[in-house]
Amino acid sequence: MASIFLVNPISGRGHLDAYARLYSRALLELGHRVVLVAQTDAETISYLARNAPALAPSFAFFSVDQPNRGGTAGTESITWTQLVSKNGALDILLRSIGVRYGKLRSQMVRIKRALGRRLLETEFARALNLRFHSDVSRISFNPALDCIDTVASISGEAAPDLILFLYLDMMAEQPRNIAVLDRPQSAPWAGILFHPRLISEPTKPVEGYFKSAKARGGLFLVPSAIPAYAKAAPNLHFALAPDVADLELPTEPSELAREIRKRAGDRTVVLQIGSIAAHKGIATLLDVIAAADPARFFFAIIGKANWESFDEHRSRIRSFYANPPKNVFLFEGYIASEPDYNSIIQACDILYAVYQGFNSSSNSLTKAAGFRRPILVTEDSLMGKRVHRLKIGACAPEGNVDTILEKLGWLAGQPKDTFDFDAFQDEQSIEALKSTLSKALGVWLSAAASTSPHLPRN
């Protein structure tokens, strides 16, 4: 049994919190000890109590801000600004505009309280839109590693055999942050990278943290990332992980799910759910809605809107939200409960995911297969290849309203047994994740004694 510390750098975001739950369960079922370090436990304790109660003694949670508060019952909620250490994201930004500690320390604290949440939410949105261009306001490794050090010293927890970061996309790459990973007391680490840089920018260097001497490798959801990173960092081990999804449902459908179904009547419900941002093809979706037969199709758009991403379409989309057509249901907000989120998917007939310029993996496919709802995605994309190969929906060119409407009509008329949902669900299941983790951990843990740098420091 190894001691694996999972680090979830951003709590309060469904996809990442779901990964905290699912990866905890997978590692526990593989026989490992799991310690989750995060802002909150993301309901992992209650999830394990429902789904794997016998494994609870091998799991612990510690707050990144209050590492002595944790365990197996109850959680401590902290503010987002507390997630940022004194060497972290907000300080980097403030120093860049000339704010220093000393006499301005109290003013700085007030600025942090006012701006911290907004700043990190903005950076999260940029990550989703693949627009990271600098290290400013990325998250330092300090808070999580300091918490791990404290946990090991005061709680009786064994030091980690491996640290697994559940979301590397927002982590800082500056040399001083990489040095934090390499301090003598730190454990070897690996992590998940949702949007690997070398896929979209093949001439760029690998992410800076992979230069850490204690890096062991990473997990990707994009198949083409594996050979690219194996070539760029041959001493690290990278593996392809399934895009697992939490498929729990509430005992009763959520209020939103009931309202959508009530208003739709016998019309086909087309659902766009999740973060509402430019890369989700929202501008095209508005054109589709305008051209669709309102007596046949009912559209639901559910999720927190990232208005900054829409650029020239922002005014039009805001006007749409202010006065939506009668065959549209809008909810502009974050769905905190995963079961409620899932009940909304179950209430729909077709998932809409004709994204724009997006060639990464999407949890929407796994949700669609899990709830046996066909999905419409973009041609010539990773999502399109997966939908076509395992026949769980249809594909259309991004921006092509006529073809999108044609495909929606086709999907609406197909019986459920037309689609191979079971094969896709098996491929992206928690069992598939356990297989991937078992093999990757075998390599990462066997290399744990190595302390030599893998990549030049430049």
Disulfide bonds with the S-S distance in Angstrom:
none
